[in-house]
C-alpha cells in the first residue's frame, strides 16, 4: 500500500488484485486537458501549476514507466 495525507494511493490485495488512485501514465496532453477543464479546482493559477508540472513531468513519466513495466513483469510471471 502507498498513501499520502489525503488517501491511500496504491493497493495490492493478494497476488492478482492491484490498483492505483493516481495516473502513472500522465503526459502533457492529459495535463493540458485537466488544466483547461479543471482550472477552477487548481490550488494556484494554471500557469503556476503548469510551470511546476513541466519541471517534474520527466521524472514522473520515468517513474510511471517503471511502475507499469514492473506490473507487466509481475503479471507475466503470474500468468
Helices and strands as residue ranges (DSSP letters): E 2-3, E 8-13, E 17-20, H 28-37, G 39-41, H 46-78
